């Protein structure tokens, strides 16, 4: 059995494969580690690139585009490793990136998943939006990070170099125990993409596991490789999946109040996008609310099963204030200025 499988989920990313696979290969030299590319039915020349230029990399060819969540679930079904790394195709790893992550998991049996420090590929000293130095969530379900509050990212000046328990590890680069991934149900296929790793980490934490950031490992993320940040499709998935995540995981004592507050705040967000000249994105927020209501019934059983298996509800990394209030009204633009 391989101790670890590093899995890149690829969809029409031939250029990223050519650019970042050689770096991954040269910087991943631990014994018992296999490199895998799971292809989500690409229509570019990704498979030809893999076959001709990277024959030593294992290929898993999927018959359709299952999205981020479904694609990883399909790929991990075919693996037999103790640990799996979910690694975006637009991530450049640094020398020795994997060793600290696996060592931490080996030494802490109660940790289900961990992530490295994520810096921006094009601004190398700046934290990257998707993960930074570890993910958190506020009481209303808005995610943020050590090093990134809403759209504001910090420069990395070693202020977050301590190992710390977090709420969620980024799907851009997450190392997870395969057995825990499977026992907790993996990523939710119906999310397709966005928020799925936060939902998974919420489930893993509720079952008594820890999620951790190990900043001695550093990788660099391009970001927006599949969907640009301004994409209406991305707006739709983020808003819809955030509501689905809250519905699946919040205890009964919080659910109704928080969903009502989010409904109002999402309408405010749609109005802000409309006034800001982004009508397609504004419509995507409204479309997401409708989709949530339509899908809610199908998620009721998932919610009941999830809460039945939950051992904990007071989870580490959940910020029991509003990140929007702290950002816009208190001027908190850095993680260290928050009320943790």
Backbone torsions as a table, in degrees:
resi	resn	phi	psi	omega
1	UNK	NA	130.4	172.0
2	UNK	-66.4	140.2	178.9
3	UNK	-73.2	-27.7	-175.5
4	UNK	-152.6	137.5	172.6
5	UNK	-115.7	122.3	175.5
6	UNK	-94.4	113.4	-170.7
7	UNK	-114.1	120.4	171.6
8	UNK	-99.5	123.9	174.1
9	UNK	-92.6	118.6	-172.4
10	UNK	-114.0	137.0	170.1
11	UNK	-142.1	108.3	179.6
12	UNK	53.2	41.3	-178.0
13	UNK	-114.0	37.6	-177.4
14	UNK	-55.8	-40.6	-179.7
15	UNK	-64.2	-39.7	177.1
16	UNK	-66.6	-38.0	178.5
17	UNK	-61.1	-46.1	178.9
18	UNK	-62.5	-35.0	-174.8
19	UNK	-81.3	-41.2	-168.9
20	UNK	-108.5	-20.7	178.0
21	UNK	-62.9	-41.6	178.0
22	UNK	-59.2	-37.5	178.3
23	UNK	-67.7	-42.2	178.1
24	UNK	-61.0	-44.6	-179.3
25	UNK	-62.0	-45.6	-176.8
26	UNK	-71.6	-25.7	-177.0
27	UNK	-102.9	8.3	178.7
28	UNK	-125.7	92.0	-171.1
29	UNK	-122.3	5.9	178.8
30	UNK	-64.0	140.0	174.9
31	UNK	-66.3	148.1	178.3
32	UNK	80.8	10.6	179.2
33	UNK	-110.5	124.7	176.6
34	UNK	-108.6	148.4	176.5
35	UNK	-104.0	130.9	-174.5
36	UNK	-132.3	136.3	168.3
37	UNK	-115.0	118.9	174.9
38	UNK	-99.1	117.6	-174.9
39	UNK	-97.2	124.5	-175.7
40	UNK	-89.5	54.6	177.9
41	UNK	59.2	50.4	178.3
42	UNK	-62.4	149.1	175.9
43	UNK	-109.3	0.4	174.2
44	UNK	-92.2	-159.5	-175.5
45	UNK	-96.4	28.9	-177.7
46	UNK	-56.2	-46.8	-176.6
47	UNK	-66.7	-36.7	176.4
48	UNK	-65.4	-42.1	177.3
49	UNK	-59.4	-45.1	-179.4
50	UNK	-63.8	-45.5	-176.5
51	UNK	-65.6	-42.3	-173.7
52	UNK	-88.2	-36.4	-172.8
53	UNK	-101.8	-22.8	-177.5
54	UNK	-135.6	60.2	-175.2
55	UNK	-65.0	-21.6	-178.8
56	UNK	-79.8	-12.3	-179.8
57	UNK	-85.2	127.8	179.6
58	UNK	-66.3	139.2	179.7
59	UNK	-115.6	134.3	170.5
60	UNK	-119.1	116.5	-174.5
61	UNK	-103.8	115.7	179.5
62	UNK	-92.8	150.4	-170.8
63	UNK	-83.9	-11.7	177.2
64	UNK	-154.5	171.2	178.2
65	UNK	-83.2	103.4	-178.3
66	UNK	-87.9	5.0	-176.1
67	UNK	77.7	179.2	-179.2
68	UNK	-63.5	-48.8	-175.8
69	UNK	-66.8	-56.7	-177.8
70	UNK	-64.2	-36.0	179.5
71	UNK	-62.7	-45.6	177.8
72	UNK	-66.5	-39.4	178.3
73	UNK	-60.6	-45.0	178.9
74	UNK	-62.3	-41.0	-178.8
75	UNK	-68.3	-44.7	-175.2
76	UNK	-68.5	-24.7	172.7
77	UNK	-56.9	-28.0	-175.0
78	UNK	-97.0	6.7	-176.7
79	UNK	-105.2	155.9	179.9
80	UNK	-136.3	54.5	-177.3
81	UNK	-119.1	153.2	178.0
82	UNK	-68.6	-37.2	-179.5
83	UNK	-125.3	148.9	174.4
84	UNK	-126.4	135.9	172.6
85	UNK	-104.0	121.2	170.0
86	UNK	-88.0	114.0	-174.0
87	UNK	-128.5	121.7	177.6
88	UNK	-65.2	150.2	-178.6
89	UNK	-69.7	-17.8	-178.7
90	UNK	-103.1	32.6	178.3
91	UNK	-110.9	131.5	173.0
92	UNK	-101.8	118.8	179.5
93	UNK	-87.5	157.0	179.3
94	UNK	-104.3	164.5	177.5
95	UNK	-57.2	135.4	177.9
96	UNK	71.8	20.4	-174.3
97	UNK	-67.1	-34.3	-171.1
98	UNK	-86.1	-31.0	-173.9
99	UNK	-56.7	-48.8	-178.6
100	UNK	-63.6	-33.1	-178.8
101	UNK	-69.0	-48.1	179.2
102	UNK	-67.8	-37.3	178.5
103	UNK	-61.9	-42.5	-179.5
104	UNK	-64.1	-41.4	178.2
105	UNK	-65.9	-39.0	178.1
106	UNK	-62.1	-34.7	-174.8
107	UNK	-89.9	-9.5	-176.0
108	UNK	-135.4	94.0	-176.4
109	UNK	-65.8	-20.2	-177.9
110	UNK	-87.6	0.0	177.4
111	UNK	-93.5	121.3	-179.0
112	UNK	-85.6	-33.7	-174.9
113	UNK	-154.1	153.9	175.1
114	UNK	-147.2	165.1	180.0
115	UNK	-136.3	156.3	172.3
116	UNK	-83.0	-176.0	169.8
117	UNK	-80.6	132.4	-176.8
118	UNK	-108.8	114.8	174.8
119	UNK	-107.7	161.5	-178.9
120	UNK	-77.1	133.9	-178.3
121	UNK	-64.2	-39.4	-175.9
122	UNK	-90.1	-12.3	174.4
123	UNK	-133.0	83.5	-160.4
124	UNK	-63.0	-22.9	179.6
125	UNK	-97.6	5.8	-177.5
126	UNK	-105.1	140.0	173.0
127	UNK	-65.0	148.7	179.2
128	UNK	-96.9	148.0	-172.3
129	UNK	-56.1	-44.6	-171.3
130	UNK	-85.5	72.8	173.2
131	UNK	124.9	-42.2	179.8
132	UNK	43.8	-121.0	-179.5
133	UNK	-107.4	29.0	176.4
134	UNK	124.8	139.2	-172.5
135	UNK	-97.6	146.8	178.3
136	UNK	-134.2	175.5	179.5
137	UNK	-147.1	143.5	178.7
138	UNK	-91.7	179.1	-171.9
139	UNK	-67.5	-19.0	179.1
140	UNK	-96.5	1.9	175.4
141	UNK	97.1	6.6	179.8
142	UNK	-83.8	124.1	-179.7
143	UNK	-82.5	150.9	173.5
144	UNK	-154.8	-179.9	-172.9
145	UNK	-141.0	162.2	162.1
146	UNK	-66.3	113.2	-178.4
147	UNK	102.1	-4.8	178.6
148	UNK	-152.9	115.7	174.7
149	UNK	-114.1	117.9	-173.8
150	UNK	51.7	-118.5	-179.5
151	UNK	-96.0	2.5	-174.8
152	UNK	-93.9	115.9	176.5
153	UNK	-106.1	150.7	-179.9
154	UNK	-100.7	158.8	167.1
155	UNK	-75.3	143.0	178.0
156	UNK	-84.8	106.5	177.6
157	UNK	-120.6	36.3	177.3
158	UNK	68.8	17.3	-179.5
159	UNK	-74.8	-17.5	-179.3
160	UNK	-125.4	42.5	-176.4
161	UNK	-89.9	7.6	177.4
162	UNK	-90.5	145.4	170.6
163	UNK	-66.1	135.0	-177.1
164	UNK	-149.6	142.1	170.6
165	UNK	-67.1	138.9	-177.7
166	UNK	-129.7	175.3	177.6
167	UNK	-86.7	-41.2	-178.9
168	UNK	-142.9	146.1	173.7
169	UNK	-102.3	142.0	-173.8
170	UNK	-72.0	140.5	174.4
171	UNK	-70.9	-8.2	175.2
172	UNK	-67.7	-33.4	176.1
173	UNK	-160.6	95.9	-178.8
174	UNK	-129.5	131.1	172.3
175	UNK	-102.6	127.1	-174.4
176	UNK	-134.1	146.3	173.2
177	UNK	-69.6	124.5	-174.9
178	UNK	-60.9	-41.6	-178.2
179	UNK	-63.6	-39.2	179.4
180	UNK	-70.7	-41.4	176.7
181	UNK	-52.9	-47.4	-176.9
182	UNK	-71.9	-42.6	-176.9
183	UNK	-65.9	-27.1	178.7
184	UNK	-91.2	2.6	174.4
185	UNK	95.7	0.9	179.8
186	UNK	66.3	-166.6	175.7
187	UNK	-72.7	146.8	-178.2
188	UNK	-78.5	112.6	-177.6
189	UNK	-54.5	-35.6	-174.4
190	UNK	-73.0	-11.8	173.1
191	UNK	-72.7	-28.2	-176.2
192	UNK	65.6	-61.3	177.5
193	UNK	-159.7	149.7	177.5
194	UNK	80.4	129.5	178.1
195	UNK	75.2	-8.7	-174.5
196	UNK	-65.2	-34.0	179.7
197	UNK	-72.8	-30.6	176.9
198	UNK	-68.1	-42.9	176.8
199	UNK	-58.8	-45.0	179.6
200	UNK	-64.0	-45.0	180.0
201	UNK	-64.0	-36.1	176.5
202	UNK	-60.5	-46.6	179.1
203	UNK	-63.3	-43.2	-179.4
204	UNK	-63.7	-42.1	177.1
205	UNK	-63.6	-42.7	-177.8
206	UNK	-63.7	-20.0	177.5
207	UNK	-94.1	9.4	171.4
208	UNK	101.9	4.6	179.8
209	UNK	-93.6	158.4	175.1
210	UNK	-101.0	153.0	172.4
211	UNK	-120.0	136.2	-168.9
212	UNK	-137.8	147.9	169.5
213	UNK	-102.7	131.7	-179.9
214	UNK	-119.5	87.5	-169.1
215	UNK	-75.4	-2.0	173.3
216	UNK	-71.0	-15.4	171.2
217	UNK	-97.0	134.0	-176.5
218	UNK	-130.9	133.2	171.3
219	UNK	-132.1	165.6	-176.6
220	UNK	-123.1	127.0	-172.1
221	UNK	-115.6	128.8	176.2
222	UNK	-68.0	-51.7	179.3
223	UNK	83.4	144.2	178.6
224	UNK	67.2	25.4	-176.8
225	UNK	-68.9	-28.4	-179.5
226	UNK	-104.5	-48.0	177.4
227	UNK	-127.6	125.8	178.8
228	UNK	-66.2	155.9	-175.8
229	UNK	-61.9	-25.4	-178.9
230	UNK	-90.5	3.2	-175.3
231	UNK	-67.7	127.7	174.5
232	UNK	-58.4	-33.3	177.1
233	UNK	-62.8	-41.8	178.1
234	UNK	-66.3	-41.1	176.6
235	UNK	-58.9	-46.1	179.5
236	UNK	-58.7	-50.0	-177.1
237	UNK	-65.1	-40.8	-179.6
238	UNK	-63.2	-46.9	-178.3
239	UNK	-70.2	-43.9	179.5
240	UNK	-63.1	-48.9	-175.0
241	UNK	-69.3	-30.0	176.8
242	UNK	-64.3	-42.5	177.6
243	UNK	-65.7	-42.0	177.6
244	UNK	-61.7	-40.9	178.9
245	UNK	-61.6	-45.2	178.2
246	UNK	-61.8	-43.2	-179.8
247	UNK	-63.0	-39.2	-178.7
248	UNK	-69.4	-32.2	-164.5
249	UNK	-116.0	-23.2	-177.2
250	UNK	-70.5	141.6	174.2
251	UNK	-68.5	160.4	-178.1
252	UNK	-56.1	-34.2	-176.1
253	UNK	-65.6	-19.0	-177.4
254	UNK	-113.4	-21.2	-164.1
255	UNK	-58.4	-56.0	-173.0
256	UNK	-62.2	-45.6	-178.6
257	UNK	-62.1	-44.6	-176.4
258	UNK	-71.8	-39.0	178.5
259	UNK	-65.0	-37.4	176.5
260	UNK	-64.3	-43.9	177.0
261	UNK	-61.9	-42.4	179.8
262	UNK	-65.9	-35.7	178.6
263	UNK	-59.8	-44.1	179.0
264	UNK	-66.9	-47.0	-177.7
265	UNK	-65.4	-34.2	177.2
266	UNK	-68.5	-35.7	174.9
267	UNK	-64.8	-39.9	175.8
268	UNK	-61.9	-41.2	178.2
269	UNK	-62.4	-40.8	178.6
270	UNK	-63.4	-42.2	178.2
271	UNK	-63.3	-41.3	178.9
272	UNK	-62.1	-41.2	178.6
273	UNK	-66.2	-39.1	179.6
274	UNK	-64.5	-47.6	179.2
275	UNK	-64.0	-32.1	179.8
276	UNK	-80.2	8.1	175.9
277	UNK	82.4	26.5	179.3
278	UNK	-125.2	66.6	-175.5
279	UNK	-62.7	-34.6	-179.9
280	UNK	-65.1	-39.7	178.1
281	UNK	-69.4	-38.9	176.9
282	UNK	-60.7	-43.4	177.9
283	UNK	-64.1	-33.3	179.3
284	UNK	-63.5	-34.6	177.0
285	UNK	-65.3	-45.1	178.7
286	UNK	-65.6	-39.7	177.0
287	UNK	-62.0	-38.1	179.5
288	UNK	-65.4	-40.6	178.0
289	UNK	-62.5	-43.0	178.3
290	UNK	-64.0	-42.7	-179.5
291	UNK	-63.0	-39.4	177.8
292	UNK	-59.8	-47.0	179.8
293	UNK	-62.1	-37.8	180.0
294	UNK	-69.5	-35.8	-175.7
295	UNK	-89.5	-13.6	-172.5
296	UNK	-56.4	-42.6	-178.6
297	UNK	-59.7	-41.0	180.0
298	UNK	-67.3	-20.8	-178.3
299	UNK	-94.5	-4.1	-177.1
300	UNK	-61.7	-45.0	179.1
301	UNK	-64.0	-40.2	177.9
302	UNK	-60.8	-42.2	178.3
303	UNK	-61.4	-47.3	-178.4
304	UNK	-62.1	-44.6	178.8
305	UNK	-63.9	-40.3	-178.3
306	UNK	-65.0	-48.0	-179.7
307	UNK	-65.9	-33.3	178.2
308	UNK	-63.7	-34.3	-178.5
309	UNK	-88.7	-6.2	-176.9
310	UNK	-75.5	133.5	176.7
311	UNK	-101.5	-25.2	-176.1
312	UNK	-132.0	146.2	173.0
313	UNK	-123.6	-23.0	176.3
314	UNK	-88.8	88.5	-167.7
315	UNK	-98.1	146.0	176.7
316	UNK	-67.2	141.6	176.3
317	UNK	87.4	-0.4	174.7
318	UNK	-92.4	118.7	-176.3
319	UNK	-86.1	115.1	-171.3
320	UNK	-86.5	33.6	173.7
321	UNK	-132.9	-177.3	177.8
322	UNK	-98.9	120.6	178.3
323	UNK	-68.2	-30.1	177.7
324	UNK	-66.2	-45.1	179.0
325	UNK	-62.7	-45.6	-178.0
326	UNK	-65.0	-35.3	-177.9
327	UNK	-74.9	-50.3	-171.8
328	UNK	-85.7	-28.6	-174.8
329	UNK	-108.9	-26.8	179.3
330	UNK	-105.8	-6.9	176.8
331	UNK	73.4	24.2	179.3
332	UNK	-80.1	104.1	-177.3
333	UNK	-107.7	-5.0	179.6
334	UNK	-127.6	153.7	-179.3
335	UNK	-61.1	-40.5	-176.5
336	UNK	-66.0	-15.4	179.1
337	UNK	-89.1	-3.1	-177.9
338	UNK	-80.7	168.6	-173.3
339	UNK	-90.9	47.0	175.7
340	UNK	-78.7	NA	NA
